[in-house]
Amino acid sequence: MLDTYLLQLSVLFAIALTAIYVYFKAAFSYWQKRGVPSLKPKPPFGDLGDAIFRGKSVRQAVTILYKEFDGQKFGGIYNFASPTLLLRDPEIMKVVLVQDFDKFHSRGMLVNEERDPLQGHLVTLSGSKWKNLRVKLTPTFTSGKMKMMFGTLVDCGRELQLCLEPLAHKGETVEVKDVLARYSTDIIASCAFGIQCNCLKNPDADFRKWGRKILEPTLMRRLARIVQFAFPSLALRLRLETPPDDISNYFINMVKNTVEYRETNGVKRNDFMDLMIQLKNKTLEVPEGEDSALGNLDIDDMKTNAPFEITMNVIAAQAFVFFLAGFETSSTTMTFCLYELALNPDIQERLRAEIDTVLQKHEGNITYESVFEMKYLEKVVDETLRKYPPAIVLTRQCAKTTKLRGTDVTVEKGTKVLIPVLALHHDPKYYPDPERFDPERFSEEEKKKRPKFSYLPFGEGPRICIGMRFGLMQTKVGLISILSKYEVQCSEKTSVPLEFDSRALVLAPTGGMWLKFVKRCAK
Ligand code: HEM
């Protein structure tokens, strides 16, 4: 009796193993059948297993895989069993991001905005819902609006100088990433929500607490991101990417209170919230052709083509994503820039000399125009974003089966396409000696030598970062504020070389960034 039972069990086990083997063998032949170079995937993780077991994130895994396809224009990888196309050639990146955008307009993120209202924002949406919102939100970041918000940036820059003063005086080593996150949180809270949150003065202010909580790099978040990348439908069902209820309630209530207060008291501030209120009340008409990159865009997506109402929840979701996308990206850019300046005192000196000269011309004030006069600063920031792009991989999903221009490959609907920005920015083919921090790579002559799509810190095409100008401006004002008053130096606590935190959403140093500030003598 027992023998028969064991025999049956063994047969079942053998059948299950054979079925799994046959399934993965068939799945892993997908790219080979299409003539796309591939590697040696192993069940069940496909090509991601090695990196995941070595404690890397999915995005870091993609960076490693880029090197494996050296000499190829693209490679076919397996995200578990699911075929994913990894691009290496800037010309093909241009096809996906710009020329055939109508087939690659989605990031492949699944959300249920009815159930999780804060998730229905510009980063996650696709199709005509995304297009509709993007057209409406584009006027938030025009140069006219940027000029209006500039005063807030300068005020926050002054607070930043004051915040560093006692730390410099005591000669303390500072965890600079947190200080800079407080600076950019103050800016975004004021410009997007119209709220003075004073995080620089009070590190435990509400806004900063929530910012820390949402982006806290935990092991659970890392696992959630792996599931989200590999099995988006499962992640959606399990609500893995949904912000916890306390965060959702805080943001939704805050936006509701702000909107109601402004409407009741007739408050006008010419900021993001104002624009959203006008869109909600239909007192602002945004012509369809407002953004030339979007006006004629034909997205084949009838299902979501219904008129898109701007409700209180839609406002809250956009404010939430501006907050999320706005503070961490800019503060890590400033963080990495200060790190490189501490390691390269000659570059720091040259930059400071430029800042001093330009500010003198503007009577010691940081003005909107003065920032554009600082050409070396621009190169330093560009080089920082080359070496440390906060978003290390761009993702698109094919919405309609298409033959990829300039290749023989047909990309099927539903296939994910990855653009490994960090790896591209470190490819010696475009950036010789890529670990060297060299702002001169961004001189006009050097830029002309490279293909345009070999530099993608803000993405490209109609889905390029909507806050690019704003992010660059707050990064530059922060750096000018610091460098005009302080010298930045490494200390014994500074990690050289840096390690990157595999649990973080954007590129971030493990254990924070520890630097020393020395006050400059008054001239
Ligand atoms: C140095 C600062 C920043 C960097 C490096 C950065 C980078 C990026 C990147 C790489 C993307 C994806 C683009 C693509 O898929 O092609 C993106 C999208 C986005 N960013 Fe930024 N960003 C920065 C600052 C900001 C700021 C300040 C805001 C808002 C206030 C913002 C809001 C957004 C939004 C809403 C999207 C989604 C756009 C869409 O899908 O239409 N970002 N950003």
Boltz pocket constraint, residues with backbone or C-beta under 6 A from the ligand:
constraints:
  - pocket:
      binder: B
      contacts: [[A, 122], [A, 123], [A, 125], [A, 134], [A, 321], [A, 322], [A, 323], [A, 325], [A, 326], [A, 327], [A, 329], [A, 330], [A, 333], [A, 389], [A, 390], [A, 391], [A, 394], [A, 395], [A, 456], [A, 457], [A, 458], [A, 459], [A, 460], [A, 461], [A, 462], [A, 463], [A, 464], [A, 465], [A, 466], [A, 467], [A, 468], [A, 470], [A, 471], [A, 472], [A, 475]]
      max_distance: 6.0
